[in-house]
Amino acid sequence: MSDYVETLSRHRRLTILRFLADSPEYTSNVSILEEVCNEFGVTSNRDQVITDLEWLREQGFVSYDGKGDFIVVTATQRGVEIAEGKARHEGVQRPRPGQ
């Protein structure tokens, strides 16, 4: 994977976790997450979001059940800690202080 693609993935993963951390019940769906990533300047398509969600799930940062085209994602406690900068993982961009 190129440096740019990996950097974009790390930012996308942080964007997803931060949005979930601020969402009611720490939950959202893939369509909304795709839109949020694009609104925050992390250019993303549905496949990229799903790929990063699979990675986040493998790391234990989110959970979800795929039900056809509609996937509902929930952040885990560890995922929220990453989003808030209380914990770190090299595959997720670290948030800047005060954000």
C-alpha positions as CSV (number, residue, x, y, z in Angstrom):
1,M,0.0,0.0,0.0
2,S,1.4,3.4,-0.9
3,D,2.2,5.9,1.8
4,Y,-0.6,8.2,0.6
5,V,-3.2,5.4,0.7
6,E,-2.1,4.3,4.1
7,T,-2.2,7.9,5.4
8,L,-5.7,8.3,4.0
9,S,-6.8,5.1,5.7
10,R,-5.5,6.1,9.1
11,H,-7.4,9.4,8.8
12,R,-10.5,7.7,7.6
13,R,-10.4,5.3,10.6
14,L,-10.0,8.2,13.0
15,T,-12.9,10.1,11.3
16,I,-15.1,7.0,11.7
17,L,-14.2,6.4,15.3
18,R,-14.6,10.1,16.3
19,F,-18.0,10.2,14.6
20,L,-19.1,7.0,16.3
21,A,-17.8,8.3,19.7
22,D,-20.0,11.4,19.3
23,S,-23.1,9.5,18.0
24,P,-26.0,8.4,20.1
25,E,-25.3,4.9,21.4
26,Y,-22.0,5.1,19.6
27,T,-23.7,3.8,16.5
28,S,-24.2,4.7,12.8
29,N,-24.5,3.1,9.4
30,V,-22.1,2.8,6.5
31,S,-23.9,5.3,4.3
32,I,-23.7,8.0,6.9
33,L,-20.1,7.2,7.7
34,E,-19.2,7.5,4.0
35,E,-20.8,10.9,3.8
36,V,-19.2,12.0,7.1
37,C,-15.7,11.0,5.8
38,N,-16.2,13.0,2.6
39,E,-17.6,16.0,4.5
40,F,-14.4,16.0,6.6
41,G,-12.2,16.0,3.6
42,V,-11.2,12.3,3.7
43,T,-12.3,11.3,0.2
44,S,-13.9,7.9,0.5
45,N,-16.2,5.6,-1.3
46,R,-18.4,2.8,0.2
47,D,-15.8,0.1,-0.5
48,Q,-13.0,2.0,1.2
49,V,-15.2,2.7,4.3
50,I,-16.2,-1.0,4.5
51,T,-12.6,-2.1,4.1
52,D,-11.5,0.2,7.0
53,L,-14.5,-0.9,9.1
54,E,-13.4,-4.5,8.6
55,W,-9.9,-3.5,9.8
56,L,-11.3,-1.6,12.8
57,R,-13.4,-4.7,13.7
58,E,-10.3,-6.9,13.5
59,Q,-8.6,-4.6,15.9
60,G,-11.6,-4.7,18.3
61,F,-12.4,-1.0,17.8
62,V,-15.9,-1.5,16.3
63,S,-18.5,-4.2,16.1
64,Y,-21.1,-4.8,13.4
65,D,-23.2,-7.3,11.7
66,G,-23.4,-7.2,7.9
67,K,-27.0,-7.5,6.7
68,G,-26.8,-7.2,3.0
69,D,-26.2,-3.6,1.9
70,F,-27.2,-2.1,5.3
71,I,-24.5,-2.3,7.9
72,V,-24.9,-0.8,11.4
73,V,-21.6,-0.1,13.2
74,T,-21.0,0.4,16.9
75,A,-17.8,1.7,18.5
76,T,-16.3,-0.4,21.3
77,Q,-14.9,1.1,24.5
78,R,-11.4,0.7,23.0
79,G,-12.5,2.4,19.8
80,V,-13.8,5.4,21.8
81,E,-10.5,5.5,23.7
82,I,-8.6,5.7,20.4
83,A,-11.0,8.4,19.1
84,E,-10.5,10.5,22.2
85,G,-6.7,10.1,22.1
86,K,-6.6,8.2,25.4
87,A,-5.1,5.2,23.6
88,R,-3.1,4.8,20.5
89,H,-2.7,2.4,17.6
90,E,-0.3,2.9,14.7
91,G,-3.1,2.1,12.2
92,V,-5.3,5.1,13.3
93,Q,-4.2,8.7,13.0
94,R,-3.8,10.2,16.5
95,P,-6.1,13.1,17.1
96,R,-4.5,16.5,17.8
97,P,-4.7,17.9,21.3
98,G,-8.0,19.7,22.0
99,Q,-9.9,18.1,19.2
